[in-house]
Amino acid sequence: MPVSIKKKTKRPGGQRRVGQAERLKRMWPLFAAALLAAGCGSNSDDAPPPLATEQASPQPGAGDPQPGAENPQPSAENPSPDPAFLAQGQQIFRFDTFGDETQWTDTLRMHEVIGSAVDPTTALSVGLKVDAEALPPAVVQGIQDGSVDLKSPDTTVALLKLNAVVGLAGKVETINGKDTLTRVGVTCALCHSTVDNSFAPGIGRGLDGWPSRDLDPGPIIALSPALSATMKAVYNSWGKGKYDPRFNLDGLNGPQVIPPAYGLEGIHRITSTGDGEDIAYWNRYVGVTQMGGHGTFVEPRTGVSVTNGTDDLISDKLPALQAYQLSLAPPAPPPGSFDPAAAERGKLLFNGNARCVTCHSGPEFTDANVRLHLSSEVVSEPEPGGAPSYASRSATGLYRTAPLRGVWQHPPYFHNGTAATLEDVVRTYNARQSLGLTETDIADLAQYLKSL
C-alpha cells in the first residue's frame, strides 16, 4: 500500500498507554539513545605536564572478540576498506537498530507515544531531522504548498514509513484501514548525523558524523507516560545538544555535549575520557547499554555488565560500522567564516605564548594517543550545577585532549558545554592558566581555531 501523507483535518486526541517507570529509567530514554556511537563529549581541555596511565581495556563480554580487532584503523600497512565495505557501514550507521525495538516497543511502548503525540512540527522544534532525499515529489510539493499537515502525528507516521526521519526506524502497518506505527527503534544517526537544511530548517540532505547539537531529547523523553515527575525534571534539565550516557547506570545527572563522529581516523582515544582504544568499544557500549540493542557489554572498571536478549545483533556489525566512521572527514570551514590574517597571528599564539600546542599537538591537534590527563589539570571543571566530575564516572578517571579539526562546527565547547564560543574557550584558558593574553590575542586565537 503506498504511503499516504494526510491533508489537514481535525482529529481527536488519542489515549497513551502507561509503561513501566522503573523499567524506563533502567532501559534509558528513547530519542537520545545513540549518543556515544563515536564517543561521549568533545572536550578541549588542556593539560600540560603529567603523563597519566590507565589499565588495558577489558574484553566486552565472555567469548566476544575484542572490539575493533577485526578491523584495525587504516594505515600504510592497512589501507582503507573498499567502497562496498564502507557502504555496509553507512547502512548500519543510518538504519540499524541492533534489535533495540525490543526495548522501545515491546517494553516501553514508545511507538504509541509517537503515533499519538509527536507531530512533525513538534519533532522539528526539538531537533529531529528529516532526510529530504527520502521524500517523494508529491510529499515535497505538499510541504511546499502547505497541503501536508505538519501538525498531525499521522504525518510523522507517514514519514517514518518513508524511512525519512533521521535516526529513527519504524515499522508501519495498515490496521483497520489506517497506517499505524507498530514498532520503533533508534540508530547511530539520531545523535551523530544532521541535515544541511537545503529544503527547510531541519529538512535536507544528510551530514553523517556531524553532531546534532540542536537535538533536544529532554522534552521528547518527557512525553513518556511511564516517567515520574522527578524523572521528567532530570530529562528536561539537559538542554539542546546534551545527553548523559551514564545516568541510567550510575544514577548521577551530568549531561555532556553530543560529540562529532568525524575526524577520528588515527585517533585511538575517541571519547572525552578516553575509555577504550577504538570506536568499536563505544559502539558496543552505546548499542547495548544506551540503545538497548541485543548483545553484551562488560566493563569491570566501572562495574557495568549488561546483556540484552539471547542473541548478538551487534558484534558482526562493528567492523564495517567503525570503518565507515573512520572515513568521515572533518568539515572544512565555510568560505568567509574566519579572518585569514587574524588566523595567522592566532597560529603563532597557539604554538607560542598561549601554549595550546603543549597538548593539542600533531596533525589532529591532540596528544590522545600518548597520554590522558587528570581532572585537576583541565579547565572545564568543576562541572556545572554541582555535578560530580564526569571523569570520575568513567573507566579511566581521566580526560582526553580533544582533536580540533572541524571545531568551528560544533559549539558549545568542553565536554560539558560550558563555553558557548571559541572566544569563550580561549578566555577560560587565559583566566585559569594565567596566560596573559589580551582581548586582541583572544580574538586572533579564536580565528585560528575557526580556520582548522
ROROKOL-727441 format. One record per residue (C-alpha): y negated, x negated, z negated; residue in three letters. Coordinates in steps of 0.05 Angstrom, whole numbers, padded with zeros to 5 digits, always signed. Layout:
BEGIN
YXZALA;...
END
This chain:
BEGIN
+00000+00000+00000MET;-00068-00030+00019PRO;-00117-00049-00035VAL;-00168+00005-00049SER;-00237-00010-00077ILE;-00264+00056-00102LYS;-00333+00084-00088LYS;-00377+00102-00146LYS;-00351+00161-00186THR;-00356+00182-00258LYS;-00291+00173-00296ARG;-00274+00187-00369PRO;-00263+00130-00417GLY;-00190+00111-00428GLY;-00151+00102-00491GLN;-00138+00029-00511ARG;-00073+00016-00548ARG;-00078-00026-00611VAL;-00039-00092-00611GLY;-00019-00136-00669GLN;-00077-00173-00701ALA;-00038-00228-00734GLU;+00003-00240-00671ARG;-00062-00245-00631LEU;-00090-00298-00678LYS;-00027-00339-00672ARG;-00018-00330-00598MET;-00092-00343-00581TRP;-00145-00307-00541PRO;-00139-00284-00470LEU;-00196-00306-00428PHE;-00206-00379-00450ALA;-00134-00399-00452ALA;-00136-00455-00401ALA;-00188-00499-00437LEU;-00151-00563-00445LEU;-00117-00566-00378ALA;-00152-00633-00368ALA;-00176-00648-00438GLY;-00218-00616-00491CYS;-00291-00633-00494GLY;-00332-00685-00457SER;-00369-00728-00506ASN;-00419-00782-00490SER;-00410-00813-00559ASP;-00428-00887-00561ASP;-00390-00934-00608ALA;-00408-01007-00607PRO;-00364-01056-00644PRO;-00295-01040-00672PRO;-00230-01033-00635LEU;-00194-00972-00661ALA;-00120-00962-00651THR;-00070-00904-00655GLU;+00004-00891-00654GLN;+00042-00884-00590ALA;+00043-00813-00563SER;+00107-00777-00580PRO;+00156-00741-00534GLN;+00132-00670-00521PRO;+00197-00639-00543GLY;+00270-00652-00555ALA;+00302-00672-00489GLY;+00237-00666-00450ASP;+00214-00724-00406PRO;+00150-00760-00425GLN;+00092-00721-00395PRO;+00068-00753-00331GLY;+00123-00805-00328ALA;+00149-00772-00264GLU;+00081-00781-00231ASN;+00042-00843-00252PRO;-00031-00847-00234GLN;-00047-00870-00163PRO;-00058-00945-00154SER;-00049-01000-00103ALA;+00025-01002-00121GLU;+00030-00926-00126ASN;-00014-00894-00071PRO;-00039-00824-00075SER;+00012-00768-00064PRO;+00019-00736+00004ASP;-00022-00674+00022PRO;+00037-00627+00012ALA;+00046-00651-00059PHE;-00028-00642-00073LEU;-00026-00572-00043ALA;+00030-00555-00090GLN;-00011-00580-00148GLY;-00071-00539-00125GLN;-00028-00477-00123GLN;-00005-00489-00194ILE;-00076-00503-00218PHE;-00104-00440-00188ARG;-00048-00389-00194PHE;+00009-00410-00241ASP;+00012-00376-00309THR;+00075-00413-00333PHE;+00101-00344-00353GLY;+00045-00331-00403ASP;+00046-00257-00383GLU;+00098-00252-00439THR;+00042-00265-00488GLN;-00017-00230-00457TRP;+00020-00169-00431THR;+00084-00158-00470ASP;+00057-00178-00538THR;-00018-00166-00535LEU;-00021-00111-00481ARG;-00086-00140-00456MET;-00074-00110-00387HIS;-00093-00043-00418GLU;-00159-00071-00443VAL;-00177-00100-00375ILE;-00157-00037-00338GLY;-00197+00009-00383SER;-00258-00031-00406ALA;-00274-00092-00362VAL;-00314-00074-00300ASP;-00338-00127-00251PRO;-00410-00126-00276THR;-00386-00140-00347THR;-00337-00193-00323ALA;-00391-00230-00283LEU;-00440-00225-00341SER;-00393-00264-00386VAL;-00379-00318-00335GLY;-00316-00295-00299LEU;-00317-00313-00226LYS;-00296-00281-00160VAL;-00268-00321-00102ASP;-00306-00296-00042ALA;-00254-00325+00005GLU;-00202-00276-00023ALA;-00245-00215-00006LEU;-00230-00177+00059PRO;-00290-00159+00103PRO;-00291-00086+00081ALA;-00299-00106+00008VAL;-00353-00157+00025VAL;-00391-00102+00062GLN;-00381-00053+00005GLY;-00410-00103-00046ILE;-00469-00117+00000GLN;-00487-00044+00013ASP;-00472-00020-00057GLY;-00416+00027-00039SER;-00366-00012-00081VAL;-00373+00010-00154ASP;-00384-00053-00195LEU;-00387-00011-00259LYS;-00315+00013-00254SER;-00255-00022-00285PRO;-00216+00005-00226ASP;-00254-00044-00183THR;-00233-00101-00229THR;-00161-00079-00219VAL;-00170-00079-00144ALA;-00200-00149-00146LEU;-00140-00173-00187LEU;-00094-00142-00135LYS;-00130-00184-00083LEU;-00120-00246-00127ASN;-00195-00255-00126ALA;-00212-00264-00200VAL;-00213-00339-00213VAL;-00163-00359-00267GLY;-00132-00291-00277LEU;-00065-00270-00247ALA;-00050-00196-00247GLY;+00007-00152-00223LYS;-00018-00085-00197VAL;+00030-00027-00184GLU;+00019+00043-00159THR;+00035+00092-00215ILE;+00025+00167-00204ASN;-00015+00150-00141GLY;-00063+00103-00177LYS;-00067+00027-00175ASP;-00051+00004-00246THR;-00053-00065-00276LEU;+00016-00074-00307THR;+00017-00149-00322ARG;-00035-00203-00331VAL;-00036-00278-00346GLY;-00084-00336-00343VAL;-00085-00402-00304THR;-00117-00471-00310CYS;-00173-00449-00263ALA;-00202-00400-00313LEU;-00240-00454-00351CYS;-00236-00512-00302HIS;-00260-00480-00238SER;-00323-00444-00217THR;-00354-00419-00152VAL;-00413-00442-00111ASP;-00449-00375-00115ASN;-00455-00374-00039SER;-00445-00298-00036PHE;-00478-00277-00101ALA;-00483-00303-00172PRO;-00412-00311-00196GLY;-00383-00298-00127ILE;-00370-00354-00077GLY;-00323-00409-00055ARG;-00282-00443-00109GLY;-00301-00510-00140LEU;-00239-00536-00175ASP;-00249-00584-00232GLY;-00320-00560-00248TRP;-00322-00535-00320PRO;-00341-00462-00325SER;-00398-00474-00374ARG;-00425-00403-00366ASP;-00357-00372-00384LEU;-00368-00335-00450ASP;-00298-00320-00476PRO;-00320-00291-00543GLY;-00345-00223-00521PRO;-00284-00214-00476ILE;-00235-00233-00530ILE;-00272-00187-00579ALA;-00254-00128-00534LEU;-00184-00131-00561SER;-00169-00072-00607PRO;-00120-00117-00644ALA;-00175-00160-00674LEU;-00204-00152-00743SER;-00279-00154-00753ALA;-00271-00224-00782THR;-00235-00249-00720MET;-00286-00217-00674LYS;-00341-00254-00712ALA;-00306-00321-00700VAL;-00298-00310-00626TYR;-00369-00285-00617ASN;-00395-00347-00653SER;-00371-00395-00599TRP;-00424-00385-00545GLY;-00421-00396-00470LYS;-00380-00454-00444GLY;-00346-00467-00511LYS;-00276-00459-00538TYR;-00238-00483-00599ASP;-00170-00508-00575PRO;-00143-00518-00646ARG;-00167-00456-00682PHE;-00102-00418-00671ASN;-00064-00477-00700LEU;-00106-00501-00759ASP;-00150-00440-00774GLY;-00214-00481-00771LEU;-00272-00459-00728ASN;-00308-00514-00689GLY;-00316-00497-00616PRO;-00321-00552-00563GLN;-00352-00552-00494VAL;-00305-00539-00436ILE;-00296-00607-00402PRO;-00294-00624-00328PRO;-00227-00635-00296ALA;-00254-00681-00242TYR;-00265-00756-00241GLY;-00204-00772-00283LEU;-00167-00819-00236GLU;-00155-00886-00270GLY;-00175-00860-00339ILE;-00117-00856-00388HIS;-00152-00822-00446ARG;-00176-00757-00416ILE;-00197-00716-00476THR;-00255-00726-00524SER;-00207-00751-00578THR;-00161-00790-00532GLY;-00097-00751-00551ASP;-00043-00770-00501GLY;-00047-00821-00446GLU;-00045-00777-00385ASP;-00067-00708-00362ILE;+00004-00681-00365ALA;+00004-00688-00441TYR;-00054-00639-00445TRP;-00029-00594-00390ASN;+00034-00585-00432ARG;-00008-00575-00496TYR;-00050-00521-00464VAL;+00005-00489-00425GLY;+00047-00479-00487VAL;+00001-00474-00548THR;-00060-00441-00516GLN;-00037-00403-00455MET;+00029-00382-00485GLY;+00070-00408-00426GLY;+00144-00417-00431HIS;+00163-00487-00456GLY;+00157-00534-00515THR;+00102-00577-00543PHE;+00113-00623-00604VAL;+00061-00669-00635GLU;+00084-00699-00702PRO;+00015-00730-00715ARG;-00015-00660-00724THR;+00048-00624-00744GLY;+00046-00579-00683VAL;+00113-00554-00657SER;+00111-00494-00611VAL;+00165-00465-00566THR;+00154-00403-00525ASN;+00212-00367-00490GLY;+00282-00393-00478THR;+00266-00425-00410ASP;+00219-00480-00388ASP;+00168-00459-00335LEU;+00122-00519-00346ILE;+00156-00587-00343SER;+00176-00586-00269ASP;+00104-00569-00250LYS;+00069-00624-00289LEU;+00074-00680-00236PRO;+00042-00640-00179ALA;-00010-00610-00225LEU;-00030-00678-00251GLN;-00033-00707-00181ALA;-00080-00652-00158TYR;-00125-00661-00218GLN;-00129-00736-00206LEU;-00150-00721-00134SER;-00213-00683-00157LEU;-00272-00729-00147ALA;-00336-00721-00189PRO;-00391-00686-00150PRO;-00449-00727-00123ALA;-00518-00708-00149PRO;-00554-00659-00103PRO;-00608-00688-00058PRO;-00675-00690-00093GLY;-00645-00678-00162SER;-00669-00744-00190PHE;-00725-00795-00182ASP;-00695-00858-00148PRO;-00750-00905-00174ALA;-00743-00879-00245ALA;-00668-00883-00239ALA;-00672-00957-00221GLU;-00714-00970-00283ARG;-00665-00929-00323GLY;-00607-00971-00298LYS;-00640-01034-00326LEU;-00646-00999-00393LEU;-00574-00974-00390PHE;-00550-01045-00382ASN;-00602-01075-00428GLY;-00643-01050-00486ASN;-00610-00982-00491ALA;-00542-01016-00500ARG;-00506-00958-00464CYS;-00461-01007-00426VAL;-00431-01030-00492THR;-00384-00971-00487CYS;-00400-00936-00422HIS;-00372-00995-00382SER;-00333-01006-00318GLY;-00332-00965-00254PRO;-00321-00899-00291GLU;-00371-00916-00346PHE;-00321-00913-00404THR;-00281-00960-00447ASP;-00229-00906-00460ALA;-00173-00948-00431ASN;-00187-01003-00481VAL;-00206-00970-00546ARG;-00223-00907-00584LEU;-00277-00901-00636HIS;-00285-00878-00708LEU;-00324-00815-00722SER;-00373-00856-00764SER;-00393-00893-00700GLU;-00413-00833-00658VAL;-00480-00797-00655VAL;-00453-00727-00644SER;-00430-00717-00716GLU;-00438-00683-00764PRO;-00412-00621-00729GLU;-00458-00561-00725PRO;-00450-00504-00774GLY;-00416-00547-00826GLY;-00351-00550-00786ALA;-00304-00607-00802PRO;-00303-00669-00757SER;-00268-00650-00693TYR;-00234-00718-00691ALA;-00204-00704-00760SER;-00166-00645-00729ARG;-00137-00686-00672SER;-00076-00730-00664ALA;-00117-00795-00662THR;-00172-00781-00713GLY;-00217-00818-00664LEU;-00265-00807-00606TYR;-00265-00829-00534ARG;-00326-00853-00496THR;-00338-00802-00442ALA;-00339-00823-00368PRO;-00407-00809-00337LEU;-00396-00797-00263ARG;-00419-00726-00247GLY;-00451-00720-00316VAL;-00511-00685-00284TRP;-00467-00624-00271GLN;-00443-00603-00339HIS;-00494-00593-00394PRO;-00494-00586-00453PRO;-00471-00654-00477TYR;-00429-00688-00531PHE;-00362-00658-00548HIS;-00395-00602-00588ASN;-00452-00587-00540GLY;-00507-00607-00589THR;-00550-00640-00535ALA;-00578-00589-00485ALA;-00602-00640-00434THR;-00591-00713-00415LEU;-00660-00727-00444GLU;-00636-00699-00510ASP;-00575-00744-00506VAL;-00619-00806-00500VAL;-00666-00782-00555ARG;-00607-00773-00601THR;-00583-00844-00588TYR;-00653-00871-00595ASN;-00662-00839-00663ALA;-00592-00852-00691ARG;-00586-00923-00667GLN;-00659-00944-00674SER;-00664-00967-00601LEU;-00740-00966-00599GLY;-00744-00931-00532LEU;-00809-00899-00510THR;-00814-00829-00480GLU;-00821-00862-00412THR;-00758-00903-00425ASP;-00722-00839-00445ILE;-00743-00804-00382ALA;-00723-00863-00338ASP;-00655-00869-00370LEU;-00642-00795-00362ALA;-00659-00801-00288GLN;-00608-00856-00281TYR;-00554-00813-00314LEU;-00572-00757-00266LYS;-00560-00804-00208SER;-00488-00820-00227LEU;
END
